[in-house]
């Protein structure tokens, strides 16, 4: 078996380009989808263990950076911090409805023994997109001005996003997961924070 890192891998380069295209455009051209799938299947037969690591540590962070850049560019155009919630909600819907199903279709040959492909993808989205925005500042500022009335201004897509991310894993006690649960408590009332009594966590 050849070493995945020994020489430039044209299959791997193709896959990286198609993943970036998926995150950038929200889809891969239908005529290229079968080629994408076949290319990955061939590569997975030779390097399945390496691909599992590369998916989490290279492909997903690169893709999520594209999504974060989309949000930041839209926010700069609008000039309003409060529009962040709207753009974050849009990106979440795109990820859940278009990007993730395509990733699951293409990368299903990878066997994840402990963590599903969906959970890996959403965990990276949590760390590399949601928690790198100013969502905490925006939600707290809304609450300061409007009290609980601000909840009506939070897009339903953002509430859904936080609740799904907040339930990624009962065994995940990372600081990132704690911060997401704290965000859930800002947009869902009442909300039982699983970390409230166990760990004191600040999202300042």
PASE-348339 format. One record per residue (C-alpha): x, y, z; residue number from 1. Coordinates in nm, 4 decimals, decimal comma. Example, Ala and Ser with C-alpha at 12.3 -4.5 7.8 and 13.67 -1.06 7.14 Angstrom:
BEGIN
<atom><u>1,2300</u><v>-0,4500</v><w>0,7800</w><resi>1</resi></atom>
<atom><u>1,3670</u><v>-0,1060</v><w>0,7140</w><resi>2</resi></atom>
//
This chain:
BEGIN
<atom><u>0,0000</u><v>0,0000</v><w>0,0000</w><resi>1</resi></atom>
<atom><u>0,1385</u><v>0,3406</v><w>-0,0928</w><resi>2</resi></atom>
<atom><u>0,1841</u><v>0,6017</v><w>0,1738</w><resi>3</resi></atom>
<atom><u>-0,0793</u><v>0,8745</v><w>0,1544</w><resi>4</resi></atom>
<atom><u>0,1805</u><v>1,1456</v><w>0,2165</w><resi>5</resi></atom>
<atom><u>0,4652</u><v>1,0114</v><w>0,0012</w><resi>6</resi></atom>
<atom><u>0,3813</u><v>1,2082</v><w>-0,3120</w><resi>7</resi></atom>
<atom><u>0,1211</u><v>1,4510</v><w>-0,4437</w><resi>8</resi></atom>
<atom><u>-0,2086</u><v>1,2639</v><w>-0,4622</w><resi>9</resi></atom>
<atom><u>-0,4219</u><v>1,3748</v><w>-0,7535</w><resi>10</resi></atom>
<atom><u>-0,7309</u><v>1,2007</v><w>-0,6149</w><resi>11</resi></atom>
<atom><u>-0,6916</u><v>1,3760</v><w>-0,2800</w><resi>12</resi></atom>
<atom><u>-0,6338</u><v>1,7132</v><w>-0,4486</w><resi>13</resi></atom>
<atom><u>-0,9514</u><v>1,6623</v><w>-0,6503</w><resi>14</resi></atom>
<atom><u>-1,1489</u><v>1,5750</v><w>-0,3366</w><resi>15</resi></atom>
<atom><u>-1,0227</u><v>1,8841</v><w>-0,1524</w><resi>16</resi></atom>
<atom><u>-1,1227</u><v>2,1060</v><w>-0,4444</w><resi>17</resi></atom>
<atom><u>-1,4702</u><v>1,9525</v><w>-0,4599</w><resi>18</resi></atom>
<atom><u>-1,5219</u><v>1,9886</v><w>-0,0829</w><resi>19</resi></atom>
<atom><u>-1,4230</u><v>2,3546</v><w>-0,0992</w><resi>20</resi></atom>
<atom><u>-1,6586</u><v>2,3992</v><w>-0,3933</w><resi>21</resi></atom>
<atom><u>-1,9377</u><v>2,2386</v><w>-0,1913</w><resi>22</resi></atom>
<atom><u>-1,8858</u><v>2,4770</v><w>0,1004</w><resi>23</resi></atom>
<atom><u>-1,8486</u><v>2,7765</v><w>-0,1293</w><resi>24</resi></atom>
<atom><u>-2,1461</u><v>2,7121</v><w>-0,3583</w><resi>25</resi></atom>
<atom><u>-2,3639</u><v>2,4880</v><w>-0,1409</w><resi>26</resi></atom>
<atom><u>-2,3541</u><v>2,2120</v><w>-0,4015</w><resi>27</resi></atom>
<atom><u>-2,1391</u><v>2,0137</v><w>-0,6400</w><resi>28</resi></atom>
<atom><u>-2,2385</u><v>2,0087</v><w>-1,0061</w><resi>29</resi></atom>
<atom><u>-2,4494</u><v>1,7013</v><w>-1,0712</w><resi>30</resi></atom>
<atom><u>-2,2300</u><v>1,5872</v><w>-1,3583</w><resi>31</resi></atom>
<atom><u>-1,9288</u><v>1,5849</v><w>-1,1238</w><resi>32</resi></atom>
<atom><u>-2,1008</u><v>1,4215</v><w>-0,8268</w><resi>33</resi></atom>
<atom><u>-2,0494</u><v>1,0644</v><w>-0,9517</w><resi>34</resi></atom>
<atom><u>-1,6860</u><v>1,1381</v><w>-1,0327</w><resi>35</resi></atom>
<atom><u>-1,6450</u><v>1,2836</v><w>-0,6839</w><resi>36</resi></atom>
<atom><u>-1,7964</u><v>0,9719</v><w>-0,5270</w><resi>37</resi></atom>
<atom><u>-1,5960</u><v>0,7253</v><w>-0,7361</w><resi>38</resi></atom>
<atom><u>-1,2733</u><v>0,9123</v><w>-0,6709</w><resi>39</resi></atom>
<atom><u>-1,3279</u><v>0,8981</v><w>-0,2975</w><resi>40</resi></atom>
<atom><u>-1,4230</u><v>0,5297</v><w>-0,2980</w><resi>41</resi></atom>
<atom><u>-1,0999</u><v>0,4419</v><w>-0,4755</w><resi>42</resi></atom>
<atom><u>-0,8969</u><v>0,6507</v><w>-0,2314</w><resi>43</resi></atom>
<atom><u>-1,0795</u><v>0,5085</v><w>0,0713</w><resi>44</resi></atom>
<atom><u>-0,9888</u><v>0,1544</v><w>-0,0295</w><resi>45</resi></atom>
<atom><u>-0,6216</u><v>0,2426</v><w>-0,0016</w><resi>46</resi></atom>
<atom><u>-0,6155</u><v>0,4986</v><w>0,2805</w><resi>47</resi></atom>
<atom><u>-0,9304</u><v>0,4680</v><w>0,4917</w><resi>48</resi></atom>
<atom><u>-0,7585</u><v>0,5298</v><w>0,8285</w><resi>49</resi></atom>
<atom><u>-0,5778</u><v>0,8394</v><w>0,7023</w><resi>50</resi></atom>
<atom><u>-0,8926</u><v>0,9784</v><w>0,5402</w><resi>51</resi></atom>
<atom><u>-1,0852</u><v>0,9609</v><w>0,8670</w><resi>52</resi></atom>
<atom><u>-0,8252</u><v>1,1854</v><w>1,0299</w><resi>53</resi></atom>
<atom><u>-0,7947</u><v>1,4172</v><w>0,7300</w><resi>54</resi></atom>
<atom><u>-1,1717</u><v>1,4646</v><w>0,7172</w><resi>55</resi></atom>
<atom><u>-1,1771</u><v>1,6015</v><w>1,0714</w><resi>56</resi></atom>
<atom><u>-0,8471</u><v>1,7866</v><w>1,0803</w><resi>57</resi></atom>
<atom><u>-0,8138</u><v>1,9250</v><w>0,7265</w><resi>58</resi></atom>
<atom><u>-1,1254</u><v>1,9040</v><w>0,5102</w><resi>59</resi></atom>
<atom><u>-1,3781</u><v>2,0280</v><w>0,7644</w><resi>60</resi></atom>
<atom><u>-1,1746</u><v>2,3162</v><w>0,9123</w><resi>61</resi></atom>
<atom><u>-1,1029</u><v>2,4352</v><w>0,5576</w><resi>62</resi></atom>
<atom><u>-1,4689</u><v>2,4170</v><w>0,4626</w><resi>63</resi></atom>
<atom><u>-1,5857</u><v>2,5878</v><w>0,7800</w><resi>64</resi></atom>
<atom><u>-1,3454</u><v>2,8747</v><w>0,7180</w><resi>65</resi></atom>
<atom><u>-1,5293</u><v>2,9330</v><w>0,3904</w><resi>66</resi></atom>
<atom><u>-1,8612</u><v>2,9507</v><w>0,5782</w><resi>67</resi></atom>
<atom><u>-1,7179</u><v>3,1871</v><w>0,8409</w><resi>68</resi></atom>
<atom><u>-1,5807</u><v>3,4128</v><w>0,5668</w><resi>69</resi></atom>
<atom><u>-1,9292</u><v>3,4223</v><w>0,4088</w><resi>70</resi></atom>
<atom><u>-2,0795</u><v>3,5395</v><w>0,7379</w><resi>71</resi></atom>
<atom><u>-1,8125</u><v>3,8013</v><w>0,7993</w><resi>72</resi></atom>
<atom><u>-1,8408</u><v>3,9436</v><w>0,4459</w><resi>73</resi></atom>
<atom><u>-2,2190</u><v>3,9748</v><w>0,4738</w><resi>74</resi></atom>
<atom><u>-2,1861</u><v>4,1346</v><w>0,8155</w><resi>75</resi></atom>
<atom><u>-1,9372</u><v>4,3904</v><w>0,6834</w><resi>76</resi></atom>
<atom><u>-2,1717</u><v>4,4797</v><w>0,3994</w><resi>77</resi></atom>
<atom><u>-2,4671</u><v>4,5335</v><w>0,6318</w><resi>78</resi></atom>
<atom><u>-2,2707</u><v>4,7302</v><w>0,8897</w><resi>79</resi></atom>
<atom><u>-2,4964</u><v>4,5963</v><w>1,1665</w><resi>80</resi></atom>
<atom><u>-2,3812</u><v>4,3515</v><w>1,4331</w><resi>81</resi></atom>
<atom><u>-2,7395</u><v>4,2361</v><w>1,4844</w><resi>82</resi></atom>
<atom><u>-2,7578</u><v>4,1048</v><w>1,1262</w><resi>83</resi></atom>
<atom><u>-2,5059</u><v>3,8401</v><w>1,2341</w><resi>84</resi></atom>
<atom><u>-2,7895</u><v>3,6208</v><w>1,3618</w><resi>85</resi></atom>
<atom><u>-2,9630</u><v>3,6309</v><w>1,0246</w><resi>86</resi></atom>
<atom><u>-2,6479</u><v>3,5391</v><w>0,8310</w><resi>87</resi></atom>
<atom><u>-2,5524</u><v>3,2688</v><w>1,0802</w><resi>88</resi></atom>
<atom><u>-2,8997</u><v>3,1210</v><w>1,0436</w><resi>89</resi></atom>
<atom><u>-2,8663</u><v>3,1216</v><w>0,6642</w><resi>90</resi></atom>
<atom><u>-2,5340</u><v>2,9404</v><w>0,6767</w><resi>91</resi></atom>
<atom><u>-2,6747</u><v>2,6867</v><w>0,9232</w><resi>92</resi></atom>
<atom><u>-2,9659</u><v>2,6033</v><w>0,6918</w><resi>93</resi></atom>
<atom><u>-2,7245</u><v>2,5674</v><w>0,3996</w><resi>94</resi></atom>
<atom><u>-2,5029</u><v>2,3345</v><w>0,6021</w><resi>95</resi></atom>
<atom><u>-2,7875</u><v>2,1157</v><w>0,7280</w><resi>96</resi></atom>
<atom><u>-2,9944</u><v>2,0984</v><w>0,4106</w><resi>97</resi></atom>
<atom><u>-2,7344</u><v>2,1010</v><w>0,1330</w><resi>98</resi></atom>
<atom><u>-2,3750</u><v>2,0560</v><w>0,2457</w><resi>99</resi></atom>
<atom><u>-2,4086</u><v>1,7881</v><w>0,5140</w><resi>100</resi></atom>
<atom><u>-2,6281</u><v>1,5494</v><w>0,3086</w><resi>101</resi></atom>
<atom><u>-2,3742</u><v>1,5671</v><w>0,0240</w><resi>102</resi></atom>
<atom><u>-2,0848</u><v>1,5027</v><w>0,2624</w><resi>103</resi></atom>
<atom><u>-2,2696</u><v>1,2018</v><w>0,4059</w><resi>104</resi></atom>
<atom><u>-2,3309</u><v>1,0676</v><w>0,0566</w><resi>105</resi></atom>
<atom><u>-1,9698</u><v>1,1036</v><w>-0,0566</w><resi>106</resi></atom>
<atom><u>-1,7844</u><v>1,0108</v><w>0,2615</w><resi>107</resi></atom>
<atom><u>-2,0014</u><v>0,7230</v><w>0,3808</w><resi>108</resi></atom>
<atom><u>-1,7247</u><v>0,4668</v><w>0,3032</w><resi>109</resi></atom>
<atom><u>-1,5246</u><v>0,6036</v><w>0,5976</w><resi>110</resi></atom>
<atom><u>-1,5935</u><v>0,3908</v><w>0,9052</w><resi>111</resi></atom>
<atom><u>-1,6133</u><v>0,6094</v><w>1,2165</w><resi>112</resi></atom>
<atom><u>-1,5982</u><v>0,3699</v><w>1,5078</w><resi>113</resi></atom>
<atom><u>-1,6663</u><v>0,6225</v><w>1,7830</w><resi>114</resi></atom>
<atom><u>-1,8099</u><v>0,9336</v><w>1,6248</w><resi>115</resi></atom>
<atom><u>-2,0479</u><v>0,9677</v><w>1,3318</w><resi>116</resi></atom>
<atom><u>-1,9580</u><v>1,1785</v><w>1,0295</w><resi>117</resi></atom>
<atom><u>-2,2483</u><v>1,4103</v><w>1,1111</w><resi>118</resi></atom>
<atom><u>-2,1272</u><v>1,4647</v><w>1,4665</w><resi>119</resi></atom>
<atom><u>-1,7725</u><v>1,5334</v><w>1,3514</w><resi>120</resi></atom>
<atom><u>-1,8981</u><v>1,7861</v><w>1,0962</w><resi>121</resi></atom>
<atom><u>-2,1235</u><v>1,9661</v><w>1,3436</w><resi>122</resi></atom>
<atom><u>-1,8533</u><v>1,9711</v><w>1,6114</w><resi>123</resi></atom>
<atom><u>-1,6141</u><v>2,1438</v><w>1,3721</w><resi>124</resi></atom>
<atom><u>-1,8925</u><v>2,3843</v><w>1,2710</w><resi>125</resi></atom>
<atom><u>-1,9467</u><v>2,4631</v><w>1,6399</w><resi>126</resi></atom>
<atom><u>-1,5771</u><v>2,5316</v><w>1,7019</w><resi>127</resi></atom>
<atom><u>-1,4737</u><v>2,6949</v><w>1,3743</w><resi>128</resi></atom>
<atom><u>-1,7852</u><v>2,8945</v><w>1,2873</w><resi>129</resi></atom>
<atom><u>-2,0354</u><v>2,9566</v><w>1,5675</w><resi>130</resi></atom>
<atom><u>-1,7883</u><v>3,0191</v><w>1,8482</w><resi>131</resi></atom>
<atom><u>-1,5689</u><v>3,2376</v><w>1,6264</w><resi>132</resi></atom>
<atom><u>-1,8492</u><v>3,4851</v><w>1,5615</w><resi>133</resi></atom>
<atom><u>-1,9737</u><v>3,7587</v><w>1,7958</w><resi>134</resi></atom>
<atom><u>-2,2963</u><v>3,5705</v><w>1,8700</w><resi>135</resi></atom>
<atom><u>-2,2462</u><v>3,5983</v><w>2,2468</w><resi>136</resi></atom>
<atom><u>-2,2050</u><v>3,9773</v><w>2,2308</w><resi>137</resi></atom>
<atom><u>-2,5053</u><v>4,0160</v><w>2,0002</w><resi>138</resi></atom>
<atom><u>-2,7388</u><v>3,8039</v><w>2,2142</w><resi>139</resi></atom>
<atom><u>-2,6362</u><v>3,9746</v><w>2,5362</w><resi>140</resi></atom>
<atom><u>-2,6749</u><v>4,3181</v><w>2,3804</w><resi>141</resi></atom>
<atom><u>-3,0240</u><v>4,2293</v><w>2,2584</w><resi>142</resi></atom>
<atom><u>-3,1156</u><v>4,1031</v><w>2,6036</w><resi>143</resi></atom>
<atom><u>-2,9846</u><v>4,4201</v><w>2,7669</w><resi>144</resi></atom>
<atom><u>-3,2025</u><v>4,6407</v><w>2,5466</w><resi>145</resi></atom>
<atom><u>-3,5192</u><v>4,4339</v><w>2,5161</w><resi>146</resi></atom>
<atom><u>-3,5277</u><v>4,1924</v><w>2,8087</w><resi>147</resi></atom>
<atom><u>-3,6936</u><v>3,8623</v><w>2,7204</w><resi>148</resi></atom>
<atom><u>-3,8665</u><v>4,0330</v><w>2,4260</w><resi>149</resi></atom>
<atom><u>-3,5391</u><v>3,9936</v><w>2,2326</w><resi>150</resi></atom>
<atom><u>-3,6154</u><v>3,6227</v><w>2,1931</w><resi>151</resi></atom>
<atom><u>-3,8619</u><v>3,7164</v><w>1,9195</w><resi>152</resi></atom>
<atom><u>-3,5738</u><v>3,8690</v><w>1,7224</w><resi>153</resi></atom>
<atom><u>-3,3652</u><v>3,5513</v><w>1,7250</w><resi>154</resi></atom>
<atom><u>-3,4227</u><v>3,3562</v><w>1,4004</w><resi>155</resi></atom>
<atom><u>-3,5760</u><v>3,0126</v><w>1,4520</w><resi>156</resi></atom>
<atom><u>-3,2911</u><v>2,8663</v><w>1,2495</w><resi>157</resi></atom>
<atom><u>-3,0410</u><v>2,9967</v><w>1,5070</w><resi>158</resi></atom>
<atom><u>-3,2428</u><v>2,8513</v><w>1,7954</w><resi>159</resi></atom>
<atom><u>-3,2586</u><v>2,5170</v><w>1,6136</w><resi>160</resi></atom>
<atom><u>-2,8845</u><v>2,5339</v><w>1,5470</w><resi>161</resi></atom>
<atom><u>-2,7962</u><v>2,5942</v><w>1,9109</w><resi>162</resi></atom>
<atom><u>-3,0264</u><v>2,3205</v><w>2,0385</w><resi>163</resi></atom>
<atom><u>-2,8846</u><v>2,0647</v><w>1,7947</w><resi>164</resi></atom>
<atom><u>-2,5270</u><v>2,1649</v><w>1,8741</w><resi>165</resi></atom>
<atom><u>-2,6108</u><v>2,1604</v><w>2,2447</w><resi>166</resi></atom>
<atom><u>-2,7125</u><v>1,7971</v><w>2,2155</w><resi>167</resi></atom>
<atom><u>-2,4189</u><v>1,6698</v><w>2,0146</w><resi>168</resi></atom>
<atom><u>-2,3037</u><v>1,4358</v><w>2,2889</w><resi>169</resi></atom>
<atom><u>-2,3791</u><v>1,3744</v><w>2,6536</w><resi>170</resi></atom>
<atom><u>-2,0141</u><v>1,2734</v><w>2,6955</w><resi>171</resi></atom>
<atom><u>-1,8704</u><v>1,5924</v><w>2,5476</w><resi>172</resi></atom>
<atom><u>-1,7617</u><v>1,8104</v><w>2,8382</w><resi>173</resi></atom>
<atom><u>-1,5302</u><v>2,0339</v><w>2,6358</w><resi>174</resi></atom>
<atom><u>-1,5272</u><v>2,4059</v><w>2,7002</w><resi>175</resi></atom>
<atom><u>-1,6723</u><v>2,4540</v><w>2,3515</w><resi>176</resi></atom>
<atom><u>-1,9719</u><v>2,2379</v><w>2,4324</w><resi>177</resi></atom>
<atom><u>-2,0216</u><v>2,4193</v><w>2,7616</w><resi>178</resi></atom>
<atom><u>-2,0259</u><v>2,7519</v><w>2,5784</w><resi>179</resi></atom>
<atom><u>-2,2880</u><v>2,6256</v><w>2,3342</w><resi>180</resi></atom>
<atom><u>-2,5091</u><v>2,5159</v><w>2,6233</w><resi>181</resi></atom>
<atom><u>-2,4698</u><v>2,8606</v><w>2,7775</w><resi>182</resi></atom>
<atom><u>-2,5834</u><v>3,0111</v><w>2,4471</w><resi>183</resi></atom>
<atom><u>-2,8852</u><v>2,7789</v><w>2,4497</w><resi>184</resi></atom>
<atom><u>-2,9816</u><v>2,9223</v><w>2,7871</w><resi>185</resi></atom>
<atom><u>-2,9872</u><v>3,2700</v><w>2,6277</w><resi>186</resi></atom>
<atom><u>-3,2348</u><v>3,1795</v><w>2,3536</w><resi>187</resi></atom>
<atom><u>-3,4479</u><v>2,9043</v><w>2,5120</w><resi>188</resi></atom>
<atom><u>-3,6376</u><v>2,9722</v><w>2,8327</w><resi>189</resi></atom>
<atom><u>-3,6630</u><v>2,7620</v><w>3,0353</w><resi>190</resi></atom>
<atom><u>-3,3510</u><v>2,5638</v><w>2,9482</w><resi>191</resi></atom>
<atom><u>-3,1801</u><v>2,3039</v><w>3,1658</w><resi>192</resi></atom>
<atom><u>-2,8074</u><v>2,3490</v><w>3,1212</w><resi>193</resi></atom>
<atom><u>-2,6379</u><v>2,0109</v><w>3,1782</w><resi>194</resi></atom>
<atom><u>-2,3204</u><v>2,1900</v><w>3,2885</w><resi>195</resi></atom>
<atom><u>-2,4866</u><v>2,4400</v><w>3,5224</w><resi>196</resi></atom>
<atom><u>-2,4225</u><v>2,2515</v><w>3,8449</w><resi>197</resi></atom>
<atom><u>-2,1131</u><v>2,0635</v><w>3,7386</w><resi>198</resi></atom>
<atom><u>-1,8936</u><v>2,3249</v><w>3,5755</w><resi>199</resi></atom>
<atom><u>-1,8885</u><v>2,6977</v><w>3,5974</w><resi>200</resi></atom>
<atom><u>-1,8251</u><v>2,8249</v><w>3,2477</w><resi>201</resi></atom>
<atom><u>-1,8020</u><v>3,1796</v><w>3,1222</w><resi>202</resi></atom>
<atom><u>-1,8718</u><v>3,2774</v><w>2,7626</w><resi>203</resi></atom>
<atom><u>-1,7374</u><v>3,6270</v><w>2,7963</w><resi>204</resi></atom>
//
